[in-house]
Amino acid sequence: MSTRPSIRVPTRPTNSDGDGNAIANKILASLPTKESKEVLPRLEFVRLVLHQVIHEAGEKVKSGFFINSGLASVLAVQPDGKSVEVGLIGSEGFVGLPLLVGYHTSPTRIVVQGEGAAYRCDGEALRLLMERCPELERQLHRFAQQLAMQSMQIAACNRLHDVEERLARWILMSRDRMGSDTLPLTQEFLSNMLGTRRSSVTVAAGTLQKAGLISYTRGSVRVLDLQKLEGAACACYGIVQRQLKDWEAEKN
């Protein structure tokens, strides 16, 4: 799969993004003023296009991306080209974690699932910033642990639970990260995310729609009943949510 370049916006973030909105990325927003003044001038605001490949598995990672809006999927890619999703990253996180520990290639493919924007940071600049900004380094390593926990739970979910439960869990996790009840999804992309056949996704989506939990049309899913959708999802969604809340409480 070829990599589509980011559309560069000729502005630099200060206390707001390129559209004049507050910085939404939680890592950047959490930095103390001293570190913000060090970090923000070294970032570049870029648009993220739907289905854009940010990093390809096995290829060199040149930059990291603080997701400001939208959604990125982390895919494990097999030798035959098949892939399955093992993680989701929204405005809470960062794409380019191998850079934190000195690695320069990505073990996974990172694809934009919901278009949005990010703050790009050159790999060498990120290394220097982490040396100078202890809170930035701490927040990045915290997120790395969160994503690792999420990936382990999703791996177990893909093995143990049926498609309908996994689809409900995936919609909920995507909704949390995009902050919207409407998600841009196609059957083909969902089948890749869940590692199953398109026909299975069609049946599962139809079941959730008949129950009044979602509205599913070509290329779009809308959450209609959040509480019932949470009830239809497997326990993995709640496990991930509880762990994140526990870690947040420990931080405070």
Buried (B, 14 or more C-beta within 10 A) or exposed (E): EEEBEBEEBEEEBEEEBBEEEEBBBBBBBBBEEEBBEBBBEBBBBBBBBBBBBBBBBEEEBEBBBBBBBBBBBBBBBEEEEEBBBBBBBBBBBBBBBBBBEEEEEBEBBBBBBBBBBBBBBBBEBBBEBBEEBEBBBBBBBBBBEBBEBBBEBBBEBBEEBEBBBBBBBBBBBBBBBBEEBEBBBBBEBBBBBBBBEBEBBBEBBEBBBEBEBBBBEEEEBBBBBEEBBBEBBBEBBEBBBEBBEEBEEEEE
